Each structure stands twice: as structure tokens, then as C-alpha cells.
Amino acid sequence: MAQSDPYLTQEFKYPNRVYAGKASLGEGRRKKINREIRKHERENISKAVCTLLNSGGGIVLIESCDKDFNYSRDGLGQDIEDKLHELLYKLSARDYYDFFQKGSYLIIFVKTWDMQKTYPKLCTLDTGLYVRIFTSTKLVDAIQLMNVIEKKSQGKGKVARLSTDTEQHILEDLLAKEYLCLGQTMGLAESDHIEFKDYSTEKWTQRMKEVIKQYASAFGNSHGGYFIIGVDDKGTVKGCARGTTSSELECKIKEFLKSLIFVHLGDCKSDDDFYTLTIKDVKHENDHSGYVIFLEVKPFCCLGFVENPHSWILDSEPHDCLAKCCEAKQLTASEWVEILSNQGPDPSLESQFERLSIEKKPPRAKPVYRKKGLEKLPELQHSLFGSIGDNLTIKPDRLYEDLKAEYPGLEDLLSPILPNAGAVIVSRSWAVDLELESNPNVVCDILLLAPNHYPTLYSVLNAEVSENGLNYSRLLAFVLKQKLVNIGSFTGKLCVIPTVLCLNAEHGKSSSSGPVMEYPKTYKLEDLDTVKELLQSLTIVILSFRNLLSDQFGVEYFNLLTVEQYQVLADDFFNETLFVHGPPGTGKTLIALETVKRIKNRYNCSIFDILYICENKPLRNYVRNLGICQAVTRVCFESRPIFDIKHIVVDEAQNFRAEDGNWFRKAEDITIKSNGVFWIFLDYFQSCHNECTGLPELRFQQRRILTKVVRNPQLIYSKTQEKMKAFATKSTSSFLNEVIEKSKCCHEIEGFYAEVFLSRADIMKYVSENCVRYLKEGYAQKNIAVLCSTQEVAKEYRHLLSVEMSRLARKIRERIVFRDAEEISRNAILVDSVRRFSGLECLIVFAIDPVSKYYNVNENLFICAASRATGKLHVLYEENTE
């Protein structure tokens, strides 16, 4: 693709545009240029279109070589049209392409590719992989390759065989001969396992280099076979490679084959011995007449590519796209196969999560999962945006009323541009919602989705319109559009028109956004059903977050916030000091981390300006590894001077202690001086000590309560609720009973709960045998945690378990290893104290003797241990043997 970018004028300053270079367009003109130039231009255009099909859609710009070009009259040229049709696998071009001429530029509006059931997940010009079909070697397309991947994954076709025993005997005889004679017949014919090539001319080196990898790929990806060089189509020995030595010839062939690209599927491993090379001298009346090369190729257990597929995605950051055209990145064979063959979640997720049922998916859409039994997508959409009917819906209505009160001219500014039906989604900053830096001059951002209108994002400025404001609007619209496609999985034709409004401008001069790209009318939202469909994608975008599952399973999954969790972030974000309470499993740590991200974008600050404080090192280490802020323990915060911090988020605050000074007052002083955010997340039901926490009394806390339990299964939740009620009866606070009454488990996952009383020796046996059983069922070691009452007890149990489980490990042929809570990413069974694992979670938990030495918080240790389990909980009490 051409690298020049000559059109940095305002009318083309729009993200997701790819420049395909200059081209002679129109059938008549294309016939007048030579074949090589036509091929080059065709490849540039098809590469640009392929890139955008795979990247959420966008705009291809082609600069016409002819000033008098007229698309309506001249068209593209038949060869270009054919190539664009090939990219769609014979689907309707009208569904994906729109064409528009602007001066000497032809603009192709490209819709995102959608992954339909019988079509591949990526658009590809050339797969680079060959197979053998009867006597032909074929370059497969992406649809055919999906079948090859399926067969290889199932282990089919790995046995090399020839069609008949006769063929095998003849080949064995030929290979046993000392040499072959010029002109002799092989006694074989070409078949699906045998291919002859002559190559007796002087250009044998070039011709062999061009095809030897193709035939190796074809035979290896099929059932194996023999590629025999130096023999013509009729099976007559001709000889090849005259004038070179046998050793030189062998080196060249091995060098050619070394550049094959292998992509492994599952546990398969291919070696360098996928072929056997035999070179026989050819003689004529005792004179040397070249060689016959027998290349026996064994069937690959994996996929063998001649080259990386000709498939591209965008490789530009959004900010860069405003200054220049997007760059195309060619996918490697490994990346390409990973996208093409990704079938779904880890099986251990299926019991708890369900994938949002969206039939079609764009190529780069990440899987979004939801706990089973939670609200469905239409219900979530209704909770956020209300009913969408014949009247205009403005949401959130409370925020809109607040903005009108703060900015008296806002309603007069917006009234002339708002339609009578559809939806208006208001945000103080869509940039913060989309994880971008906010603009201090922006009063609010308003997304308009209405029938027969283009989706439009209005950025209302409380200042004069500047280039900075225009770029903010363009970038925001681009990122929102990309997220609606790549996260929200919207597959229709989509644009988001950026428009800047100036709140203080004179009447009639309020709108100024610079030249705007003119989109085809097919990009308007057709009706209310289309509006609702787009709102469902928007629901996914604003509620999605990267789940801990992404780290556990090595695949980037997204989960959705509950509406309650989102409202804490959206409604309360401008509260500088807030105490967020919630019983176990309501997602306090999750919201704490999302708060950190929003602070960074809302205040355009560095990660070094934000401090996350927690009690335990394991949770601190986990947050540090995320790289979103500074993270320290409470002890470190109390004992060391803190510089240049503006915002503070405190997590698991119920377990803090006021030891080396008042940590709360210190944090409060820092954020007051910097005019920063100070949010505290806590749960009194998980307090594990009786000492002073340093927290202010409840009556001095500006509170928000999370009530929807989403992490723990029903059986585990019911047990923790029993303990919560028991703890509340000991307390004089009515607040605890209020939390219990409001909280509920809001999904349908039953989970597993067991409670037993055993001797320590029997506990060892119980835990070891059940761990082995879980590992045999397919769970990973990192899915299992053993939590003890104290760190000292955990050390004792880790030693005892290592002895007991080493005896059982042979049953699963797996080396069992142990870790503590600080090694969160290691694939090993965790053995640590309940307190040190606070704020983290695991699929299977064994809670050993969760009894506190503090009577007043005895139930709390159980609650803290039990709430770490997201699937199965075993509670084991040590029997008193005295």
C-alpha cells in the first residue's frame, strides 16, 4: 500500500481512513495501462479494503490519476470490482461497500465484516496454505481452511498412505536403485499422493524455489505423498539440476523447506523431520545427466504455510489517526489462525457464565460474558435507557436536569437540533466513559440516536471552538464507533458524526465542527428497531470491563457491570469523597479499579498522581501489575512520606488499623490540598480484628451501598448471609441490618457448598483427594485455593499437603506445586491465610478452620473466606481431639 499521505486537509481529517494510493480508474483507462501497474494498483486497493473489513470498517481513499475521472460514468474497472467481490466470499457488495467521489478522490465506505456461520471470521486475499486434491495442488481459501483446521484439531488424516500397494512397491524399488537411467519410465502415474515435475531446463533453481514449498505444504496439510522432480508428466526420467553436486542440491532444497511456517493446534508439535529427501543420479551411457529428487512429505499434525496470509488489520493508535492515515499490519500465520479457530470459552466457564447471544460478530470483537441468571441484554438496555418509542427519550434524565440548571443556555442550544423520536444519551464526558482523556472545556457530550438520522455525537464546549476541540470531537466519535463495533458487536453500516457546539456563541453561530465527511444515506439509522439494536451495543460498551478471567485463561474476555455498579461510577463520580459499602461479592474491588481508570481520564493525570491503598501485599501486587496507578499497603502509606499524590482510592478499608498515625486523616489532607478524589471501599462484615480502623463514624460518611451480589453462587451466598445476620445481632448499628435487607444474590448459579468436621490428618486426605479429583476433571491448579485462619497455620498445612499430594500426583501425571497469595499469576495451588487473600477470588476454595481469635468478629473470618469462592466452597473444621 502506498505510504504517502497527501490529503491532510480538513475534509479528509477523519480517523479510520486508509490511503490506497493513485490509480487509473474506469474500465477504459485500466485497459490502457500495462498488466504490472494494474496488478499493483489492484493490490493496493484490495489490501486497504481488506484492512478495514477486518478492523471495524472505515474509509478508503483512492486518488485518481485522471483529472476528468467520473465514477458515475466510468466505474472502477472490472478487475478491481472482481477483487472486491472476492473479499466478500460472493456476498452482496452493496451490503458492505458504498462509493462517493470528492474531487479527484474516490471514497469507498467500508462496513465491518461480520462473522456469519458459514463464513470465516476474517477477510483474506490469500491464505498461503496449500492442500492436495486428486492430482492438483490448490491454494485454499479461508472457508476451506476452516475445514482443514477442524480436521487437524480432531487428529484426522495423520497417517501417510499411498493409493495402492503397487505404488508403494514401485517406489521402494526405485529408491533402492543405485541410479536411474535417462528416458526410463517410472511405472507410476500422478495421483493424489504423487506429483512429477520436469525442471530439466537451465532455470531449474528458480522454478524449484517457487513450487517446492507449495507441494510440501499441500502434501503435509493433506495425507502426505511424494514430490518427484526430474520426471515429466508421463513418468519419464528427464533429470534435473545438471552442473551442480548432489550435496549442493540437498542444501538448496533444505534451505527452501526451512522457510515453511508451522502453526500448531492444541498440543501438536511438528519436528524438522516432516520430510525425507532422497537424490538419485541420472545416467545416460555412463554420462551424468542430472538427478531425480524424491521428496517424501509426511502429513503434518499442524498447519504448514508457504507464507503469512495476506490479511491485514489496522495498526494505528486512535490519536495517530487524526494526523495521518491508518497503517495496515499484516497478520502472522499464528495470529491469523488464532482468530480463525477461536471457538469459545474455557469449559470451566460454562457452568457460571453465558456468552451474550449476538448472532453476528465483527472480526475483532472480544467475547463478552455474563453470569447466568443476570439481566439479559434487552433488560439491561431498558434499565439504562428506558423505553424507546415514538417520543424522544433523554437519559440519564436526572443528569440532564442538573446540566440545564448549571448551564442555563444549554436547553436553548440543544432544542433546535433534537428530533421528536429516538434516544439522547447524556454524559458529562463520553471521553471518561470510553477511557480517553477528557477536555476541561467540555460541558457535556450528547449522543443522538434517532430514526432517519446519522448517529451524532455533540460535544458542547464552554469556550470558543478550536482545533483542539475539533480533534477531541473527532477522536471521541471514532473511538465510540470502534467500540460499538469491536466490543458492542454492531455489524450494520455505522458512522458517528462528530459535531462541536459552543455554549456561549451567538444565536445561529453555535455549531462549528469544520468540514464533515459526507456519509451515504445508507448509514442513517433506518427505524426505531435499528436504534434499539445500536443501544444494545452501546449497553455492552459502557458496562463492559476486562475481567480477571482474562488473566486466568489467557484469552481477553469481557464481563458486564451491573447497572448498580455502573451508576456508582456514573452518578457519584463527581463526589470528591465517598464511602462505598457493600456485602461480599458485590464487586467493590472491581469498582475501585474502575474508579482509578476514570480518575486518570477525568483529570488527565498520570498514573503516578493516583494512589491505591489496601491492607495486604497480594492485592497490592495484583493492582501494581495492572499498571494503572501506584499501589501501596496501609502500613507503607502510614510510615513513609507521600509526594505528588492528588487522588486516593482505598480498598478493604474495614481491615485497616490506625497504628503509626491516622491514615485516614493523612489521606484526607492530601486530597483536600490537591482538590482530588478520595474514595473508600469497605465491608464491615469482613472486619477481621477489633482494633481501631481509623475510619470516621457512619454518621460522618457520605455513603453509597452496593447490594447486588454477583460473584458468589447461591449456596455460598446463603451461608455467608447467615453469618452476616449473626454478626449483626451483636452490633448496635442498624446500618448492618439495612445492608442485609437490601442485598440479594441476583443470578441463578447454585454452586457447591460442603461443611465437615475432621481431624487434621483426615483434612489432609480430604483436601488432597478432592484437589486431585478436580485436576482430573480439567480444572487448573490456579483454580484452587486453600485458606487458613492465619499465615502460620497456612505454612503448616502447605508442608503437610505437599507430602500428602506428592503421593497422589502420579494419578494425574502432573507435578503439583503450591504458592502463596503474592504469586497470583502462577499456575499452582494457593495455600495462604484468609486475610492475605482478601480482595481476590478463586473458583474452588477449601476454607480450613475459619475461626477467629477475636470473638466479636468470629463470623467475619468465615464470611471473608467463603466470599472468595466463585464456584465451590469446602469448609473444614478441625475436630478437638482432646
N, C-alpha and C positions, 0 to 999 in steps of 0.2 A: 504494500500500500504506500502511496506517496507520502512523504514525510512533511512536505511543505504545508504551510497553513496561511494562505494569503488573504483570508477574509476575516480579519479581526474587527470588522465594522460592527456597529451596534446591532444591525438587523440580523447578524449571524451569531451574536454573542449569547449562545444558549447551550447549556450542558447537554451531554449525550449526543453530540454531533460528531460524525466521523467524515473526514475528507477523503474521497476516493480518487482524487487527482483529476487531471484533464482527460477528456475522452472525446472522440468523434462520435456523436450520437445521431441516430437515424439510420434506417436500413441502407439508403442510397450512399450515404457518406461512408458507412463502415465497409462497404464493398470496395471502396477506392483505396483503403489503406492495406498495408501488407499483413499477412497472417500473424506474424510475431507481435506486431503492435496491437492488433485486435485481441490476441490472446492475453497480452499484458494488461490492457485496459479492462477486459472482461474479468480477469482475476482480481484486480483492484476493487472493482465494484462488488463482485460476489463476496469477497473477503469482508468488505465493510458491512454488507447486509447481513452476512452470517454472524459477525460480531454482535450486532445489535439484536438480532433474533435471540441470541444466547444470553443477552445482558439486560433484558427488560424493555427492549425497544428503544427507539430514538430516531435520529435524522441523519441520512446520508446526503452529502453534498457532492455533486459532480459538476465540475467546471467544463462547459462545452468549449471545444476547440474552435467552433464555428460561431461567429457573432450573429449570424442570421438563423441559428437553430430555433425551431419552434416545435415543442414537444407535441402539441395537439396535431400538428401536420406531419411531423417526421417520425414520431415514436422513438423507442430506444434503439432498436436494431434487434433482429431476430435472435442472434447468438446470445445477446445479453438477456433477453426475455427467457430464453430456454434455460439459461444458467440459474436465473432467479426462481424459475419454476422447480428446478431440480432440488433447490434448498428446501422446498416445502413438501417434498415427497409426494408430489402430484395433488396436494390440497389446493384449495382455491386461492389464487394470488390476491384476489380482491379482498379476502379476509385479513391479509397481512400487509399489503402494500397500498399506499396512496402516493400519487405523483403530482408535483406542483412546480411550475417554473417561475423563478425570480430572477429577471435579467438574464445573464449568461449562465446562471446556475440552474441545474435540475435538482430538485429536492425529492428524495424518497422518504416518506414517512413509514417507518417500520414498526409494526406491533410486535410485542413479545411472542416468542414461540410458546405454545402450551403443550404439555406432555400428555397427549391422548393415549388411550390404552394400547392401540396397535402401532403407535409411532414412537420413535426414540426420544430420549429426553434432551437431546442436543441436536442442533443443525450442524451438518458436517459436509464439507465439499469432497473429502477423500479420506477414507478410514486408515489407509496404509497397511491393511491386513488382507492377506490372500487365503483362499481355500481352493481345494481341488474338487471339481465337479465333472465326473466322467473323464474325458481326455482334455479338459480345459482347466486352465488356471485363472481364477476370477478374483478381481478386487471386489470385496463385499461392500455393500452399503451399510449404513448404521442399523437399519431394520434387520438385515440378515445377520449382522454381528451380534445382535441381541440373542438370536437363536444359538450362535456359536458359544456365547458366554454361558447360556443356560445349560448346554450340553457339557461344556467343560466343568462347570460348577457341580454337575451331577456325576462327574467322573466317567462320562460316556466316551467311547472312541479312543481309548488309550492303548489299545492292543494293535500293534502293526501286523498287517497281513497282506499277502498278495491275493489276487483274484483266484488263482488256481495253483495246485501243487506243481503243475508242469512249469509254470513261470518260475517258481522258486527253484526247481531243479536246474533249469536252463541257466539262471543267474548264478547259481552255485558253481556250475561247470565253467562259465565264463570267468568268474573271479578266481578260479583255481588255475587257469592257464597262465603260462609264463608271459605270453604276449598274444596280441591279436593281429590278424592279417588284414591289410588294406583290401577293401572290397568284399570281405566275407560278410555273410548275413548273420544277424544276431539270433534269428529263430524266435524273436519276440515282436509283439506289436504294442503300440502305445495303448495305455489303459488308464483307469483312474489311479493306478499305482506306479505307472511307468511313463516317463517323458523322454523323448530323444531331441537333441539339438546338434546341428552340424558344426558350425563355427570353424570351418576349415579355411576361412579367408584370413587376410592379414589383420583385420580389425577384431580379431577374436577377444583381445583383452577388454576392449570397451564393451563389446556385446555381452561377454560373460559377466562383467561387473554390473550391467544393467539388470540382468534377469536371474542371476544365481540366488540372490536373496528372495526374490519373488517366489521361486519354486521351493526354496527351503521353507518359507513362510506357508505356502499353500499345502505342501505335504505334511508339515508339522502340525498345522492347525486342523488337519483332516485325519486320515488314518495312517499316515506315513507313506513312504514309497521311495522310488529310485529316480533320480535325475541323472541321465546319462548323456554326456557331452562328447562329441566326436563321432556321432552316428546320425544319418539322415532319417527323414520321416518313414522311409521304407525299411528301416532297420539295417542299413548297410553301413559298414565301418568306413569312415572317411578320415579319421584322425584330426587332431586339432593341436594348437599351441606349438607348431613347429618352430625350431630355433630357440627353445628355452629348455632348461633342465627340469627334471621331474621335481626336484626339491624346490626350485623357484616357483614352479606352478603350484605346488602344495601350499607354499607360504602365501601366495596371492589369494588363493581360494579361502584359506583360513582367515585372512585379513578381511575379505569381503563378508564372510559369515559372522565375524566378530561384532559387526555393527548392527546386527539384528537387535531389536528392542523387545525384551520379555516383560510381560506384566503378569504377576502371579495372582491367582484366585484362591482365597482361603489359605490353606496350609500347604499348597503345592510349592515345590521347589524344582526349578529346572537347572541342570548342570551343563557344563560345556560339552558333554558327550552326547548331544542330541543328534549327532550325525556320525557316520563312518565314511571316511574318504579313501577310495582305492584308485590308483592311477596305473593304467596298463599301457605299455609301449605298443605302438602300431608299427608293423614292419611290412616292407614290400621288397621281395627278392633280397632279403637281408639288409636293406637300407632302412634307416629310421624314418618313419613318416608321421611323427607326432604321437598323440596319446588319445586314449579313451578314458574319460573320467567317470567313475561310478560314485555318485554322492547318494548314499543311503541316509534318508532322514527319518528319524523316529517320531512318532506322534508326541506333540508337546502336552504336558499336563497343564500348561498355562497358555497364554496367548503370545504369538510371535509376530511383531510388527516390522515391516520393512522401514518405516519412518513414522514419526509422530503424526497423528491425524491432522488433517487440515481443518481445524476447528478452533475458533477464537472467542475470547471474551474481552470485555473492556478491562484495561489495566491502568486506570487513572483515578486519582483521588477526586472527590467532588469539587474541591476548591480549585484544582488544576484545570478542571473542565471549563471554568469561566474564562480562563486566559488563553486556552488553546484547545485544539481538537483532542478527542479521546484517543488513546493509544490502544491498539489491539494486541493482546497477548495470546500466542498460540499455546493451546493446552498440550501438555506432555501426554504420552500414551497412558501413563499411570493415572494422571488426573482425569483424563477423558473416560477411562474405564470405570473409575470410582464413581463418577457422576452417573454414567450409563447403567451401572449394575447395582446401584444402591437400592435395595428393596424395602427397607423399613427399619423399625427399631430393634434393639436387642430384645430377645424373647423374654428376658426377665422384667421388661417394662410392661408387657401386655396385661399382666394381672391388675395393674393400677392405673395405667394411662391409656387414653384413646386418642388417635390422631384426628385432628379436625377434618371432617369429611368434606373436602373440596375436591371435586372430580378432576379438574384440570389443574396443572401446576406449571408455572414458568420454570425454565431450566435451573435458575439459581435460587429457587425458593427453598428455604430451610424448613424441615419438618416442625410443625407446631403441635404440641401435645397438651392435653387437658386431663386432669384427674377424672376418672369415671364417676358419673353421677352429678358433676357440677353443671352449671347452666350451659345449655347449648349456645351455639354462635348467634342464632336469631334472638334468643333471650338476652344474651349479653348486649347485643346491639340495641335492643329495646330499653334495657336498663340505663345505657349511656345516653342514647339519643332520643328516646321516647318514640311515639307513633309517628310514622311518616305518611302523611295523607295529602289531601288537596290543599291544605293550608301550609304556610311556611312555619317550620319548626326551628327555633333558635335554642341551642344547648351549649354549655350549661346556662339556663335562664338566670340563675342567681348571679353568676359571674357577669353576664351581660348587663344586668341591672346595676351591679356595682360599678362597672366601667362607665355606664352612662352617667351615673352620679358623680364619678371622679372627673369625667371629661364631658362637660355639657354640650359641646358641639358634635359629639360622636354620632348621635342618632340622626341629626340633620345631614351629616356626611354620608351615612350608610343608606338612609331611606330611599334615595333615588335609584340605587343600584340593586336593591334586593327584590327578587321576584315574588310572586304570590304563592308559589309552592316549592317544596323541596326541603333542604336542610342547610342550616348555617351553624357551623361548629366554631365556637369562640375559644380562644386561648390567649392568655397574657403573653405567651411566647411559644409558638409552634416549634421554634428552634430548640428550646429546652426539651419539649416532648420528643423531638427527633434526635436528641443527643448532639446538637450543634451549639455553637456559641451564640448567645443572644446579642441583640443590638440595643444599647441603652436608650436609643431614640425611639424605639418601637413601643407604642401604646398597647397594641394588641395585634394579633394575627387572626384573620377570619377566613375560614374555608367555606366556599359556597358550592353546594352540590344540588343542582336543580334540573328538571327535565328541559330538554332542548337548549341547554346551556353548556358551555365548556366548564369543567371543574376549574375554579378560580380561587387563588389564594391572595387575599388582600392584606397587605402589611400597612398598618396605619402608623404614620410617623408623627411625632410631636416636634418636628423640625423640618427645615427645607429639604426637598428631595436632592440627594447627592448620588454620586457614583457608588459610594459605599452602601447607601440604602438600596439602590437598584441591584447591586450584586448580592446583597443579603436576600432580597426577594427572589431573585433567580435561583440562587443556591437552595433556598428553602423549598421552592416549588419542585426543583429537580430531585432533591432527597426524598421529599414526600412521595413523589411519583414513583421513584425507585423502590421505596419501602412498600408502597401499596402493591407493587408487582412482586417483589422478591421476598417479602415477608407476608403480606396480606394475600398473595396468590391471585390477584386480579388479572385476568387474561384477556379482557376486552381491549379495544383501542382506547388509549388513555393519554391524556395530557393534563398538566396542571398549569394554568396560565398565571404567571406572576404579575401582580399589579400593586403599585405603591400609591397610597393615599396620604395626603398631607393634611393633618387635622386643622392647622391654623391658616390654610390657604384661603384666598378669597373665593367666594362662591363662583362656581363654574371653572375654577382653576385648581381643583383639589386633587385631580388624578394626574399622575405623571409617572410613567414607568419606562419611558424610552420606547424605541421600536420593538414590537412584539412579533414573534414568529406567527405567521398565519397558518392555522391548522385546518385540515379538511373538515367539512361538516360531519363526516362520519365519526369524528372524535367528540362530538357533543353527546351528552347523556340522553339516551333515547326517551326514557319514560321513568316513572316512579320506581318500577321494578329494578331498573338499572341503577338508580340512586341507592336503593336498599342493598343491592349487591355490592356496590362500592363502599357503602357504610359498613358492611360486614368485614371487608378487607381493612377498612380503617380501624375497626374494633380490634382486630388482631394486631395491627401496627402499634396502637397506643397502649395495649395491655401486655404485649409480649416482652419477655426478658430472657436472657441467656441463663439456662438452668444449670445447677450443679451437675445434672445428668450429663451435660456436655463434657465435663471433665472426667466423669466416671466411665463413660462409654466411648470416648474418643470421637464422637460424632456431634456436630453442633446442633443441638436440639433447642427449641424454644418452648417455654411454657407461658401461660397467661396469668397475669394478675387477676385477682378477684376485683369486682367493681369497688368493693370496700377498700381494698388496698390501694387501688388507683386513686380513689377520692382523697385518701390521706395525702398522697403526693400532689394531687392537682389542687385540692381546695385549701389545704393548710400550708402549702409551700411557702407562703409569704409571712407565716408566723415565724418570727426570729427565734423564739424559744418555745419548745413544745415537748410535752411528755407523752410518749406513745406507749400505752399499756395494751396488753393482750395475753390471754392464756396460752399455754404451749400449743405450737402448731399453727398459729395464725400468721406467721411469716414476718416477724419483727426484724430478724436479721436481714432478710431479703429486702424489706423496705428501707432499712438503714443503709444498705449498699446502694440501692436505687437513689436514695436521698443524696448520697455522696456524688453520684454521677450528675444529678440535677444541679447541685450547688456549683459544680465546676462549670457547667454550661450557662447557668443563670447569671453567674457573677464573672464569667470569663476569666477564671482564675486558674492558677497552676495546681497540680496535684500536691505540691508542697505547701499550699495555703490551707489544705483541708486535713484535719486530724481525726482519725477514728480511734477510739479508746475502748478497750474491753478488758476483762479481768484475766483471761488465760492466754498463754502463748500459742496454743494450737489455732485458736480462732484468729489471733493476731497474724500468725504466719499465713493463714489462708487469705486474709484480706491483703496482706503485703504482696502475695503472689499475683493478685488481680491487677496490681499496678495502677489503682485508681486514686490513691491518696497515701498519706503517711499513716502508719498504724503502730500504736504502742499499747502496752499494758497499763493498767491504772497505777501500778507501783512505779513504773518508769515515769509516767506523767507527774506523779506527786513528787518524786525525788530529784528530778532534773529540770533545769531551766528550759523553757519552750520559747523559741523565737519565730517570728514571721508567720504565725498561725492566725488565720482570720475566721475559720469556721470549724466547729467541733461537732462530731456525731459520737454519742456514747451508746454502747450496746451491752446488754446483760447487766444493766446498772444495779439490779437488785442484789447482786453478789459483791458490789464494791464495798470497801472498808475505808473509813476515814482514819488512816494510820499516821502518815507523815505530813499531816496538814489536811486542810479541807479541799479535796479535789474539785468538788462542785463549785465552790467559790472561786477557785483559781480558773476553772474553765469559763465561768460566767464573766469574770473580769476580762479575760482575753477577748471574748466575743462582743462584750459591750464596747470595749475600746476600739475594736475593728469594725463595729456595726455589722457583725457577722451572724451566721445561723448557729443555733445551739439546740440540737435535738437529742433527747434522751429516750432510749428504748428499754423497757423493763417489764418484769412479770413477778409480782410478789409471791406468786405460788411456787416459784422456783428459787426462792431465797434459801441458801444452804448454810447460814450462820445466824447468830443472834447479836452480832456486834453492830455498832453504828455504821450505817451505809453512807452517811454524808448527804443523803437526799433530803430536800425540803419536804415538809408535811404535805399530805394530799391537798389540803385546802389552799396551798400556795402554788399548786401545779396547774398550768393550763394544759388540759388533758384531751387526748383523743384515744378511743378504745377500739381495738380490733376485736371482732367477735367471731369471725368465720374460720373455723379450724379446717385446714386443707391438707396438712401434712400427715397426720396420724389416722390410721384406719379406725373404724367404728369401735371395734372391740377394745383397742388400746385407749381410745378417747374416753370410753365409758369408765374404764378403770381409773384413768387419771382424774376424771370428774368426781369419782367417789372420794379420792384423796383430797381433791380441792375443797369439797364440801366439809370433810373432816377438819381440814386446816382452818377453814373459815369459821367454824364453830368455836375455835379457840381465840379468835380475834374479835375485838370490839368494833372493827371497821365495817360499816355497811357497804363500803365500796367493793369488797371482795365478793359479797353475795350478789351485788349488782352485776359484776363481771360474769359470775357463774350463770345467772339467769339469762343474760343476753347471749352468751356464747353457745354455739351449736356446731356439730360436725356436718358439713354441707356437701358430702359426697356419699357414694354408696359402696365404697370398698370396705369389706368386712374385716380383712386382715386375720392375724392369728395371735392368740394370747394363751400362755400356759404359765401356771404358778405351781411350784413344787417345793417341798421341804426335804432336803437330803443331807447326808454327811458330806464333808469336804471331798472325800475320796469318790463318792458317788456323783458329786457335782462335776468333778474332773471327767468322769466317764460319760456323763450326760452331755456335757458341752462338746467333748471330743467326738463322740459318735454322731451327734447332730451336725456338727461342722462338716464332718466327712460326708454325711448324707446330703447336705446342701451343695457341697462341691461336686458330688457325683451327679446332682440334678442340674448342674450347669452354672450355678452361682460362682462369682469370682471371690477370691479371698478378701478383697477390699469391700465386699458387700456385707461383711460380718464384723461386729464389734462386741467385745466382752468388757462390760463396765462394772467396776468395783466401787466400794464405798470410799476408799481412799487410795492414794497413789502407792502407799506402802503395801497395801493388800494386793493391788494390781501387779506389783513386781513379784510377789509370791506366786500368784496364780499364773503369771506368764511363764515362770520357770516350771511349774507343775504341768501346765498344758503342753509345753514344748516336749517334755518327756513322754507324756501320755499320747500325744498326737504323732510323734515320730514313729510310734509303734503301729499306728493305723494308716500312715501315709501311703504305705505300699498298696492299699486297696484302691487308691485313686491315681497312683503313679504320678504324683505331684508333690513337689517339695513344699511343705507348709512352713511359712515364715510368719513372724509376728512383728508388730510395730507399735509405737505409742501414738498419741493423738497429734503430735507435731509433724509426723510423716504422713500427712493427709493424702498425698497423691500416690503413695507406694501401694502396689498390689500385695497386701499382706493383711492378716487378721489383726485387727486393732485390739489391744488389751491396755486399758488405762482407767483412770478414775472418772466417775460421773462428772465431777466438777470441771476437769480439764477438757471434757468433750462437750461442754455447754456451748450452745450456738451452732453446733454441727449436727449431722444426721447420718443415718446408715439404714440400709434396707432390713437387716436382721440384727437384733440386739439380744445379748444374754446379759441380764442385769443380776449380778451376784450380790446377795445380801444388801440391798439398797436401804440401809438403816443408818440414820444419822446419830451422832453422839449428842446432838442438841435435841432435846425432847420437843421443844416448841416448833421445830421445823422438820420433824421426822418424816412427815408425809411428803415434804417438799423434795427430799432426795429421791424418793420413788417417782414423783412427778417428773423431775428433771431427767432421770434415767429412762423412764418409759417414753417420754416425748421425743427422744432421739430416734426411735424406731419408726420407719416409714412403711414397714410391711409386716414383720413378725417380731414378737416380743416373748422371750422366755425369762421369767422371774424366778430366781433360785435362792431360797433362803437356807442358810446353814443351820442344821439341827443342833441343839445344845446336847452334847454327848456326856455332860457331867451327870 
